[in-house]
Amino acid sequence: MDAASAAMTTFGAALLLVSWVLMLITAWREDYAWGLFATLLPPLAYLYGLFRLDKAGQSVGIAVLGLLLLGLGLG
């Protein structure tokens, strides 16, 4: 793995972590149950984000960018 691939993989994983934290903040502000489910089951956090793009659109966008960087870094 060269330096560019390692950097893209690292930044992609970091962006996914940041997006999940932002999604948790949004979910907890919306409802206690969504916040709890998003904390315990991270894929549910992104499902919540897809249904509430008006409130969680920024988190979903960051997650898509993170997945893109991760895919380019590993591919």
Buried (B, 14 or more C-beta within 10 A) or exposed (E): EEEEEEEBBEBBBEBBEBBBEBBBBBBBEBEEEBBEBBBEEBEBBBBBBEEBEEBBEBBBEBBBBBBEBBEEBEE
